[in-house]
């Protein structure tokens, strides 16, 4: 799609999305957004003034509805385009919370629809006066590009528990499983994400012998179980629920249905259990 913004009766600027439109860079409490477009003049003019370009960035899953403002973008310098298209980068900021809401809006779909409400201004004429125009440029942002940029800033899921890597090989493998689960959620592979989380919890079960603890404490009244035993029951219950995605047992797990919220809850629970394990794993 090409956006033409008329500046004067015989003058216009043409905007198109760049080949790689979106980049996200880590920032304090969020991410710096860089959105690249190409711009060119539609006519030749030797005394053409430079332009200030800014835009409001809206996102949604459909070009005609459910569009939501994500951020405001602006160019860091004036641009004086020629008739040959050149790339222009617009920069803004989004918070971690905005990125999480944007990911929830996508819901694992194969794209995000981006709408740029572009504004162009310049000082032109004799006597000099403010001139310019506005218009909308819309384009599809593939999910692969979006997921790659979220991975760069590490804010693409609801999991906000920091799970440190340790020198323990089994614990490090569990952390890698968790990262893989998060990546699978981004691509809407929900049951596969549960499978990765299950492998991570399985390592915790082995390291802490939780199945033996549960078996030994099974005859106790719930209120009589000590703290270690209650943690063991939690680990076993999380593992049991995760196992429902790995098996199709007739009459039970074959009927299990997993929502995105279910998967986020279980992967987050796995992150919490890994984080709890990290101190002991590093000793």
C-alpha positions as protocol buffer text, in pm:
chain_id: "A"
residue {
  index: 1
  type: UNK
  ca { x: 0 y: 0 z: 0 }
}
residue {
  index: 2
  type: UNK
  ca { x: 121 y: 351 z: -85 }
}
residue {
  index: 3
  type: UNK
  ca { x: 13 y: 665 z: 99 }
}
residue {
  index: 4
  type: UNK
  ca { x: 15 y: 993 z: -95 }
}
residue {
  index: 5
  type: UNK
  ca { x: 3 y: 1313 z: 108 }
}
residue {
  index: 6
  type: UNK
  ca { x: -66 y: 1623 z: -97 }
}
residue {
  index: 7
  type: UNK
  ca { x: 142 y: 1921 z: 12 }
}
residue {
  index: 8
  type: UNK
  ca { x: 56 y: 2157 z: -275 }
}
residue {
  index: 9
  type: UNK
  ca { x: -153 y: 2128 z: -595 }
}
residue {
  index: 10
  type: UNK
  ca { x: 141 y: 1981 z: -786 }
}
residue {
  index: 11
  type: UNK
  ca { x: 341 y: 1833 z: -501 }
}
residue {
  index: 12
  type: UNK
  ca { x: 297 y: 1521 z: -287 }
}
residue {
  index: 13
  type: UNK
  ca { x: 500 y: 1279 z: -78 }
}
residue {
  index: 14
  type: UNK
  ca { x: 459 y: 903 z: -123 }
}
residue {
  index: 15
  type: UNK
  ca { x: 508 y: 671 z: 177 }
}
residue {
  index: 16
  type: UNK
  ca { x: 541 y: 291 z: 187 }
}
residue {
  index: 17
  type: UNK
  ca { x: 647 y: 48 z: 464 }
}
residue {
  index: 18
  type: UNK
  ca { x: 1015 y: -49 z: 447 }
}
residue {
  index: 19
  type: UNK
  ca { x: 1116 y: -408 z: 378 }
}
residue {
  index: 20
  type: UNK
  ca { x: 1188 y: -462 z: 748 }
}
residue {
  index: 21
  type: UNK
  ca { x: 951 y: -217 z: 908 }
}
residue {
  index: 22
  type: UNK
  ca { x: 968 y: -282 z: 1283 }
}
residue {
  index: 23
  type: UNK
  ca { x: 1253 y: -291 z: 1532 }
}
residue {
  index: 24
  type: UNK
  ca { x: 1230 y: -296 z: 1911 }
}
residue {
  index: 25
  type: UNK
  ca { x: 1521 y: -212 z: 2139 }
}
residue {
  index: 26
  type: UNK
  ca { x: 1540 y: -267 z: 2518 }
}
residue {
  index: 27
  type: UNK
  ca { x: 1472 y: 41 z: 2729 }
}
residue {
  index: 28
  type: UNK
  ca { x: 1401 y: 110 z: 3096 }
}
residue {
  index: 29
  type: UNK
  ca { x: 1048 y: -12 z: 3169 }
}
residue {
  index: 30
  type: UNK
  ca { x: 971 y: -88 z: 2806 }
}
residue {
  index: 31
  type: UNK
  ca { x: 1113 y: -70 z: 2457 }
}
residue {
  index: 32
  type: UNK
  ca { x: 1217 y: 186 z: 2200 }
}
residue {
  index: 33
  type: UNK
  ca { x: 1013 y: 143 z: 1883 }
}
residue {
  index: 34
  type: UNK
  ca { x: 1170 y: 211 z: 1545 }
}
residue {
  index: 35
  type: UNK
  ca { x: 938 y: 195 z: 1247 }
}
residue {
  index: 36
  type: UNK
  ca { x: 1089 y: 241 z: 903 }
}
residue {
  index: 37
  type: UNK
  ca { x: 908 y: 373 z: 595 }
}
residue {
  index: 38
  type: UNK
  ca { x: 1027 y: 481 z: 253 }
}
residue {
  index: 39
  type: UNK
  ca { x: 944 y: 828 z: 129 }
}
residue {
  index: 40
  type: UNK
  ca { x: 979 y: 1000 z: -209 }
}
residue {
  index: 41
  type: UNK
  ca { x: 856 y: 1310 z: -388 }
}
residue {
  index: 42
  type: UNK
  ca { x: 613 y: 1263 z: -672 }
}
residue {
  index: 43
  type: UNK
  ca { x: 750 y: 1567 z: -858 }
}
residue {
  index: 44
  type: UNK
  ca { x: 1082 y: 1742 z: -905 }
}
residue {
  index: 45
  type: UNK
  ca { x: 1137 y: 2070 z: -724 }
}
residue {
  index: 46
  type: UNK
  ca { x: 1475 y: 2230 z: -673 }
}
residue {
  index: 47
  type: UNK
  ca { x: 1369 y: 2468 z: -395 }
}
residue {
  index: 48
  type: UNK
  ca { x: 1159 y: 2217 z: -202 }
}
residue {
  index: 49
  type: UNK
  ca { x: 1163 y: 2269 z: 177 }
}
residue {
  index: 50
  type: UNK
  ca { x: 1252 y: 1994 z: 427 }
}
residue {
  index: 51
  type: UNK
  ca { x: 969 y: 1819 z: 609 }
}
residue {
  index: 52
  type: UNK
  ca { x: 900 y: 1712 z: 966 }
}
residue {
  index: 53
  type: UNK
  ca { x: 730 y: 1371 z: 972 }
}
residue {
  index: 54
  type: UNK
  ca { x: 547 y: 1217 z: 1268 }
}
residue {
  index: 55
  type: UNK
  ca { x: 286 y: 944 z: 1310 }
}
residue {
  index: 56
  type: UNK
  ca { x: 48 y: 779 z: 1552 }
}
residue {
  index: 57
  type: UNK
  ca { x: 93 y: 400 z: 1545 }
}
residue {
  index: 58
  type: UNK
  ca { x: -226 y: 196 z: 1580 }
}
residue {
  index: 59
  type: UNK
  ca { x: -242 y: -183 z: 1588 }
}
residue {
  index: 60
  type: UNK
  ca { x: -516 y: -445 z: 1554 }
}
residue {
  index: 61
  type: UNK
  ca { x: -600 y: -773 z: 1387 }
}
residue {
  index: 62
  type: UNK
  ca { x: -822 y: -614 z: 1123 }
}
residue {
  index: 63
  type: UNK
  ca { x: -763 y: -302 z: 911 }
}
residue {
  index: 64
  type: UNK
  ca { x: -1114 y: -169 z: 959 }
}
residue {
  index: 65
  type: UNK
  ca { x: -1192 y: -229 z: 1327 }
}
residue {
  index: 66
  type: UNK
  ca { x: -1044 y: -284 z: 1674 }
}
residue {
  index: 67
  type: UNK
  ca { x: -757 y: -47 z: 1604 }
}
residue {
  index: 68
  type: UNK
  ca { x: -583 y: 68 z: 1919 }
}
residue {
  index: 69
  type: UNK
  ca { x: -321 y: 336 z: 1970 }
}
residue {
  index: 70
  type: UNK
  ca { x: 18 y: 190 z: 2063 }
}
residue {
  index: 71
  type: UNK
  ca { x: 250 y: 491 z: 2054 }
}
residue {
  index: 72
  type: UNK
  ca { x: 340 y: 819 z: 1888 }
}
residue {
  index: 73
  type: UNK
  ca { x: 641 y: 823 z: 1656 }
}
residue {
  index: 74
  type: UNK
  ca { x: 855 y: 1101 z: 1514 }
}
residue {
  index: 75
  type: UNK
  ca { x: 1159 y: 1136 z: 1290 }
}
residue {
  index: 76
  type: UNK
  ca { x: 1476 y: 1252 z: 1462 }
}
residue {
  index: 77
  type: UNK
  ca { x: 1556 y: 1498 z: 1185 }
}
residue {
  index: 78
  type: UNK
  ca { x: 1398 y: 1687 z: 899 }
}
residue {
  index: 79
  type: UNK
  ca { x: 1380 y: 1501 z: 569 }
}
residue {
  index: 80
  type: UNK
  ca { x: 1412 y: 1640 z: 217 }
}
residue {
  index: 81
  type: UNK
  ca { x: 1324 y: 1345 z: -6 }
}
residue {
  index: 82
  type: UNK
  ca { x: 1399 y: 1312 z: -376 }
}
residue {
  index: 83
  type: UNK
  ca { x: 1202 y: 1132 z: -645 }
}
residue {
  index: 84
  type: UNK
  ca { x: 1394 y: 815 z: -559 }
}
residue {
  index: 85
  type: UNK
  ca { x: 1261 y: 655 z: -243 }
}
residue {
  index: 86
  type: UNK
  ca { x: 1478 y: 673 z: 67 }
}
residue {
  index: 87
  type: UNK
  ca { x: 1425 y: 513 z: 409 }
}
residue {
  index: 88
  type: UNK
  ca { x: 1305 y: 720 z: 703 }
}
residue {
  index: 89
  type: UNK
  ca { x: 1299 y: 592 z: 1060 }
}
residue {
  index: 90
  type: UNK
  ca { x: 1032 y: 702 z: 1307 }
}
residue {
  index: 91
  type: UNK
  ca { x: 1103 y: 648 z: 1676 }
}
residue {
  index: 92
  type: UNK
  ca { x: 885 y: 616 z: 1986 }
}
residue {
  index: 93
  type: UNK
  ca { x: 853 y: 434 z: 2319 }
}
residue {
  index: 94
  type: UNK
  ca { x: 620 y: 163 z: 2452 }
}
residue {
  index: 95
  type: UNK
  ca { x: 600 y: 25 z: 2804 }
}
residue {
  index: 96
  type: UNK
  ca { x: 627 y: -344 z: 2894 }
}
residue {
  index: 97
  type: UNK
  ca { x: 258 y: -338 z: 2980 }
}
residue {
  index: 98
  type: UNK
  ca { x: 170 y: -201 z: 2635 }
}
residue {
  index: 99
  type: UNK
  ca { x: 369 y: -481 z: 2472 }
}
residue {
  index: 100
  type: UNK
  ca { x: 188 y: -743 z: 2680 }
}
residue {
  index: 101
  type: UNK
  ca { x: -151 y: -598 z: 2585 }
}
residue {
  index: 102
  type: UNK
  ca { x: -46 y: -591 z: 2219 }
}
residue {
  index: 103
  type: UNK
  ca { x: 53 y: -959 z: 2239 }
}
residue {
  index: 104
  type: UNK
  ca { x: -278 y: -1045 z: 2404 }
}
residue {
  index: 105
  type: UNK
  ca { x: -457 y: -857 z: 2126 }
}
residue {
  index: 106
  type: UNK
  ca { x: -277 y: -1068 z: 1865 }
}
residue {
  index: 107
  type: UNK
  ca { x: -383 y: -1390 z: 2050 }
}
residue {
  index: 108
  type: UNK
  ca { x: -131 y: -1603 z: 1864 }
}
residue {
  index: 109
  type: UNK
  ca { x: -258 y: -1496 z: 1522 }
}
residue {
  index: 110
  type: UNK
  ca { x: -41 y: -1492 z: 1214 }
}
residue {
  index: 111
  type: UNK
  ca { x: -21 y: -1114 z: 1185 }
}
residue {
  index: 112
  type: UNK
  ca { x: -79 y: -770 z: 1331 }
}
residue {
  index: 113
  type: UNK
  ca { x: -230 y: -494 z: 1124 }
}
residue {
  index: 114
  type: UNK
  ca { x: -41 y: -165 z: 1165 }
}
residue {
  index: 115
  type: UNK
  ca { x: -194 y: 171 z: 1080 }
}
residue {
  index: 116
  type: UNK
  ca { x: 22 y: 482 z: 1071 }
}
residue {
  index: 117
  type: UNK
  ca { x: -162 y: 811 z: 1092 }
}
residue {
  index: 118
  type: UNK
  ca { x: 110 y: 1016 z: 924 }
}
residue {
  index: 119
  type: UNK
  ca { x: 147 y: 1392 z: 962 }
}
residue {
  index: 120
  type: UNK
  ca { x: 381 y: 1601 z: 744 }
}
residue {
  index: 121
  type: UNK
  ca { x: 460 y: 1969 z: 805 }
}
residue {
  index: 122
  type: UNK
  ca { x: 696 y: 2224 z: 650 }
}
residue {
  index: 123
  type: UNK
  ca { x: 750 y: 2597 z: 620 }
}
residue {
  index: 124
  type: UNK
  ca { x: 705 y: 2705 z: 257 }
}
residue {
  index: 125
  type: UNK
  ca { x: 595 y: 2986 z: 29 }
}
residue {
  index: 126
  type: UNK
  ca { x: 654 y: 3358 z: 2 }
}
residue {
  index: 127
  type: UNK
  ca { x: 559 y: 3488 z: 247 }
}
residue {
  index: 128
  type: UNK
  ca { x: 657 y: 3179 z: 450 }
}
residue {
  index: 129
  type: UNK
  ca { x: 370 y: 2984 z: 600 }
}
residue {
  index: 130
  type: UNK
  ca { x: 308 y: 2647 z: 757 }
}
residue {
  index: 131
  type: UNK
  ca { x: 205 y: 2377 z: 510 }
}
residue {
  index: 132
  type: UNK
  ca { x: 155 y: 2003 z: 518 }
}
residue {
  index: 133
  type: UNK
  ca { x: -97 y: 1722 z: 524 }
}
residue {
  index: 134
  type: UNK
  ca { x: -205 y: 1397 z: 684 }
}
residue {
  index: 135
  type: UNK
  ca { x: -302 y: 1046 z: 578 }
}
residue {
  index: 136
  type: UNK
  ca { x: -313 y: 680 z: 682 }
}
residue {
  index: 137
  type: UNK
  ca { x: -67 y: 407 z: 581 }
}
residue {
  index: 138
  type: UNK
  ca { x: -174 y: 51 z: 668 }
}
residue {
  index: 139
  type: UNK
  ca { x: 19 y: -274 z: 634 }
}
residue {
  index: 140
  type: UNK
  ca { x: 42 y: -628 z: 768 }
}
residue {
  index: 141
  type: UNK
  ca { x: 318 y: -709 z: 1015 }
}
residue {
  index: 142
  type: UNK
  ca { x: 388 y: -1086 z: 1003 }
}
residue {
  index: 143
  type: UNK
  ca { x: 381 y: -1269 z: 1335 }
}
residue {
  index: 144
  type: UNK
  ca { x: 737 y: -1394 z: 1281 }
}
residue {
  index: 145
  type: UNK
  ca { x: 868 y: -1039 z: 1263 }
}
residue {
  index: 146
  type: UNK
  ca { x: 667 y: -933 z: 1567 }
}
residue {
  index: 147
  type: UNK
  ca { x: 777 y: -1236 z: 1771 }
}
residue {
  index: 148
  type: UNK
  ca { x: 1142 y: -1182 z: 1678 }
}
residue {
  index: 149
  type: UNK
  ca { x: 1131 y: -823 z: 1799 }
}
residue {
  index: 150
  type: UNK
  ca { x: 952 y: -920 z: 2121 }
}
residue {
  index: 151
  type: UNK
  ca { x: 1223 y: -1175 z: 2187 }
}
residue {
  index: 152
  type: UNK
  ca { x: 1481 y: -897 z: 2149 }
}
residue {
  index: 153
  type: UNK
  ca { x: 1323 y: -696 z: 2433 }
}
residue {
  index: 154
  type: UNK
  ca { x: 1211 y: -1007 z: 2627 }
}
residue {
  index: 155
  type: UNK
  ca { x: 864 y: -871 z: 2703 }
}
residue {
  index: 156
  type: UNK
  ca { x: 639 y: -1077 z: 2483 }
}
residue {
  index: 157
  type: UNK
  ca { x: 460 y: -1291 z: 2737 }
}
residue {
  index: 158
  type: UNK
  ca { x: 287 y: -1262 z: 3070 }
}
residue {
  index: 159
  type: UNK
  ca { x: 573 y: -1440 z: 3246 }
}
residue {
  index: 160
  type: UNK
  ca { x: 762 y: -1183 z: 3451 }
}
residue {
  index: 161
  type: UNK
  ca { x: 943 y: -1411 z: 3694 }
}
residue {
  index: 162
  type: UNK
  ca { x: 1320 y: -1382 z: 3662 }
}
residue {
  index: 163
  type: UNK
  ca { x: 1463 y: -1735 z: 3658 }
}
residue {
  index: 164
  type: UNK
  ca { x: 1843 y: -1713 z: 3681 }
}
residue {
  index: 165
  type: UNK
  ca { x: 2071 y: -1959 z: 3508 }
}
residue {
  index: 166
  type: UNK
  ca { x: 2297 y: -2157 z: 3740 }
}
residue {
  index: 167
  type: UNK
  ca { x: 2588 y: -2393 z: 3695 }
}
residue {
  index: 168
  type: UNK
  ca { x: 2356 y: -2689 z: 3751 }
}
residue {
  index: 169
  type: UNK
  ca { x: 2300 y: -2856 z: 3415 }
}
residue {
  index: 170
  type: UNK
  ca { x: 1954 y: -2990 z: 3494 }
}
residue {
  index: 171
  type: UNK
  ca { x: 1836 y: -2650 z: 3615 }
}
residue {
  index: 172
  type: UNK
  ca { x: 1981 y: -2478 z: 3307 }
}
residue {
  index: 173
  type: UNK
  ca { x: 1795 y: -2726 z: 3088 }
}
residue {
  index: 174
  type: UNK
  ca { x: 1473 y: -2643 z: 3273 }
}
residue {
  index: 175
  type: UNK
  ca { x: 1524 y: -2272 z: 3204 }
}
residue {
  index: 176
  type: UNK
  ca { x: 1574 y: -2346 z: 2835 }
}
residue {
  index: 177
  type: UNK
  ca { x: 1252 y: -2547 z: 2839 }
}
residue {
  index: 178
  type: UNK
  ca { x: 1074 y: -2246 z: 2987 }
}
residue {
  index: 179
  type: UNK
  ca { x: 1210 y: -2015 z: 2717 }
}
residue {
  index: 180
  type: UNK
  ca { x: 1094 y: -2261 z: 2452 }
}
residue {
  index: 181
  type: UNK
  ca { x: 748 y: -2273 z: 2610 }
}
residue {
  index: 182
  type: UNK
  ca { x: 725 y: -1893 z: 2598 }
}
residue {
  index: 183
  type: UNK
  ca { x: 827 y: -1893 z: 2230 }
}
residue {
  index: 184
  type: UNK
  ca { x: 562 y: -2157 z: 2152 }
}
residue {
  index: 185
  type: UNK
  ca { x: 293 y: -1948 z: 2325 }
}
residue {
  index: 186
  type: UNK
  ca { x: 384 y: -1654 z: 2103 }
}
residue {
  index: 187
  type: UNK
  ca { x: 316 y: -1869 z: 1799 }
}
residue {
  index: 188
  type: UNK
  ca { x: -5 y: -2006 z: 1953 }
}
residue {
  index: 189
  type: UNK
  ca { x: 129 y: -2363 z: 1987 }
}
residue {
  index: 190
  type: UNK
  ca { x: -40 y: -2407 z: 2323 }
}
residue {
  index: 191
  type: UNK
  ca { x: -21 y: -2782 z: 2388 }
}
residue {
  index: 192
  type: UNK
  ca { x: 341 y: -2788 z: 2271 }
}
residue {
  index: 193
  type: UNK
  ca { x: 417 y: -2514 z: 2526 }
}
residue {
  index: 194
  type: UNK
  ca { x: 262 y: -2727 z: 2800 }
}
residue {
  index: 195
  type: UNK
  ca { x: 482 y: -3015 z: 2690 }
}
residue {
  index: 196
  type: UNK
  ca { x: 796 y: -2806 z: 2740 }
}
residue {
  index: 197
  type: UNK
  ca { x: 674 y: -2689 z: 3081 }
}
residue {
  index: 198
  type: UNK
  ca { x: 602 y: -3049 z: 3180 }
}
residue {
  index: 199
  type: UNK
  ca { x: 963 y: -3147 z: 3102 }
}
residue {
  index: 200
  type: UNK
  ca { x: 1087 y: -2862 z: 3322 }
}
residue {
  index: 201
  type: UNK
  ca { x: 866 y: -2968 z: 3614 }
}
residue {
  index: 202
  type: UNK
  ca { x: 970 y: -3330 z: 3564 }
}
residue {
  index: 203
  type: UNK
  ca { x: 1329 y: -3227 z: 3640 }
}
residue {
  index: 204
  type: UNK
  ca { x: 1214 y: -3053 z: 3960 }
}
residue {
  index: 205
  type: UNK
  ca { x: 1028 y: -3369 z: 4067 }
}
residue {
  index: 206
  type: UNK
  ca { x: 1343 y: -3576 z: 4019 }
}
residue {
  index: 207
  type: UNK
  ca { x: 1569 y: -3329 z: 4201 }
}
residue {
  index: 208
  type: UNK
  ca { x: 1338 y: -3294 z: 4503 }
}
residue {
  index: 209
  type: UNK
  ca { x: 1189 y: -3648 z: 4511 }
}
residue {
  index: 210
  type: UNK
  ca { x: 843 y: -3497 z: 4537 }
}
residue {
  index: 211
  type: UNK
  ca { x: 661 y: -3813 z: 4433 }
}
residue {
  index: 212
  type: UNK
  ca { x: 818 y: -4003 z: 4727 }
}
residue {
  index: 213
  type: UNK
  ca { x: 728 y: -3719 z: 4964 }
}
residue {
  index: 214
  type: UNK
  ca { x: 365 y: -3718 z: 4846 }
}
residue {
  index: 215
  type: UNK
  ca { x: 339 y: -4093 z: 4878 }
}
residue {
  index: 216
  type: UNK
  ca { x: 473 y: -4085 z: 5235 }
}
residue {
  index: 217
  type: UNK
  ca { x: 251 y: -3792 z: 5338 }
}
residue {
  index: 218
  type: UNK
  ca { x: -60 y: -3916 z: 5159 }
}
residue {
  index: 219
  type: UNK
  ca { x: -215 y: -4063 z: 5472 }
}
residue {
  index: 220
  type: UNK
  ca { x: -179 y: -3739 z: 5668 }
}
residue {
  index: 221
  type: UNK
  ca { x: -464 y: -3494 z: 5709 }
}
residue {
  index: 222
  type: UNK
  ca { x: -404 y: -3189 z: 5492 }
}
residue {
  index: 223
  type: UNK
  ca { x: -371 y: -2958 z: 5790 }
}
residue {
  index: 224
  type: UNK
  ca { x: -100 y: -3183 z: 5938 }
}
residue {
  index: 225
  type: UNK
  ca { x: 133 y: -3167 z: 5637 }
}
residue {
  index: 226
  type: UNK
  ca { x: 450 y: -2965 z: 5689 }
}
residue {
  index: 227
  type: UNK
  ca { x: 577 y: -2699 z: 5447 }
}
residue {
  index: 228
  type: UNK
  ca { x: 805 y: -2935 z: 5253 }
}
residue {
  index: 229
  type: UNK
  ca { x: 520 y: -3179 z: 5202 }
}
residue {
  index: 230
  type: UNK
  ca { x: 283 y: -2907 z: 5084 }
}
residue {
  index: 231
  type: UNK
  ca { x: 537 y: -2786 z: 4829 }
}
residue {
  index: 232
  type: UNK
  ca { x: 575 y: -3144 z: 4708 }
}
residue {
  index: 233
  type: UNK
  ca { x: 199 y: -3176 z: 4659 }
}
residue {
  index: 234
  type: UNK
  ca { x: 199 y: -2851 z: 4459 }
}
residue {
  index: 235
  type: UNK
  ca { x: 477 y: -2975 z: 4230 }
}
residue {
  index: 236
  type: UNK
  ca { x: 296 y: -3305 z: 4176 }
}
residue {
  index: 237
  type: UNK
  ca { x: -37 y: -3133 z: 4107 }
}
residue {
  index: 238
  type: UNK
  ca { x: 120 y: -2898 z: 3851 }
}
residue {
  index: 239
  type: UNK
  ca { x: 291 y: -3195 z: 3685 }
}
residue {
  index: 240
  type: UNK
  ca { x: -36 y: -3390 z: 3682 }
}
residue {
  index: 241
  type: UNK
  ca { x: -222 y: -3105 z: 3515 }
}
residue {
  index: 242
  type: UNK
  ca { x: 55 y: -3054 z: 3259 }
}
residue {
  index: 243
  type: UNK
  ca { x: 50 y: -3425 z: 3184 }
}
residue {
  index: 244
  type: UNK
  ca { x: -307 y: -3386 z: 3066 }
}
residue {
  index: 245
  type: UNK
  ca { x: -174 y: -3220 z: 2752 }
}
residue {
  index: 246
  type: UNK
  ca { x: 74 y: -3500 z: 2685 }
}
residue {
  index: 247
  type: UNK
  ca { x: -166 y: -3795 z: 2707 }
}
residue {
  index: 248
  type: UNK
  ca { x: -505 y: -3879 z: 2559 }
}
residue {
  index: 249
  type: UNK
  ca { x: -637 y: -4114 z: 2825 }
}
residue {
  index: 250
  type: UNK
  ca { x: -985 y: -4247 z: 2735 }
}
residue {
  index: 251
  type: UNK
  ca { x: -1258 y: -4080 z: 2935 }
}
residue {
  index: 252
  type: UNK
  ca { x: -1034 y: -3823 z: 3104 }
}
residue {
  index: 253
  type: UNK
  ca { x: -748 y: -3629 z: 2943 }
}
residue {
  index: 254
  type: UNK
  ca { x: -874 y: -3693 z: 2590 }
}
residue {
  index: 255
  type: UNK
  ca { x: -1147 y: -3440 z: 2664 }
}
residue {
  index: 256
  type: UNK
  ca { x: -920 y: -3171 z: 2811 }
}
residue {
  index: 257
  type: UNK
  ca { x: -942 y: -2831 z: 2637 }
}
residue {
  index: 258
  type: UNK
  ca { x: -668 y: -2574 z: 2688 }
}
residue {
  index: 259
  type: UNK
  ca { x: -723 y: -2200 z: 2660 }
}
residue {
  index: 260
  type: UNK
  ca { x: -446 y: -1947 z: 2622 }
}
residue {
  index: 261
  type: UNK
  ca { x: -511 y: -1832 z: 2979 }
}
residue {
  index: 262
  type: UNK
  ca { x: -475 y: -2192 z: 3104 }
}
residue {
  index: 263
  type: UNK
  ca { x: -139 y: -2225 z: 2934 }
}
residue {
  index: 264
  type: UNK
  ca { x: -12 y: -1890 z: 3060 }
}
residue {
  index: 265
  type: UNK
  ca { x: -109 y: -1986 z: 3415 }
}
residue {
  index: 266
  type: UNK
  ca { x: 71 y: -2322 z: 3399 }
}
residue {
  index: 267
  type: UNK
  ca { x: 386 y: -2191 z: 3232 }
}
residue {
  index: 268
  type: UNK
  ca { x: 398 y: -1908 z: 3486 }
}
residue {
  index: 269
  type: UNK
  ca { x: 359 y: -2164 z: 3768 }
}
residue {
  index: 270
  type: UNK
  ca { x: 649 y: -2357 z: 3617 }
}
residue {
  index: 271
  type: UNK
  ca { x: 858 y: -2039 z: 3612 }
}
residue {
  index: 272
  type: UNK
  ca { x: 783 y: -1986 z: 3980 }
}
residue {
  index: 273
  type: UNK
  ca { x: 887 y: -2341 z: 4070 }
}
residue {
  index: 274
  type: UNK
  ca { x: 1209 y: -2308 z: 3870 }
}
residue {
  index: 275
  type: UNK
  ca { x: 1287 y: -1976 z: 4034 }
}
residue {
  index: 276
  type: UNK
  ca { x: 1232 y: -2133 z: 4377 }
}
residue {
  index: 277
  type: UNK
  ca { x: 1469 y: -2414 z: 4279 }
}
residue {
  index: 278
  type: UNK
  ca { x: 1740 y: -2186 z: 4139 }
}
residue {
  index: 279
  type: UNK
  ca { x: 1912 y: -2100 z: 4470 }
}
residue {
  index: 280
  type: UNK
  ca { x: 1954 y: -2463 z: 4568 }
}
residue {
  index: 281
  type: UNK
  ca { x: 2054 y: -2561 z: 4214 }
}
residue {
  index: 282
  type: UNK
  ca { x: 2337 y: -2307 z: 4221 }
}
residue {
  index: 283
  type: UNK
  ca { x: 2483 y: -2436 z: 4547 }
}
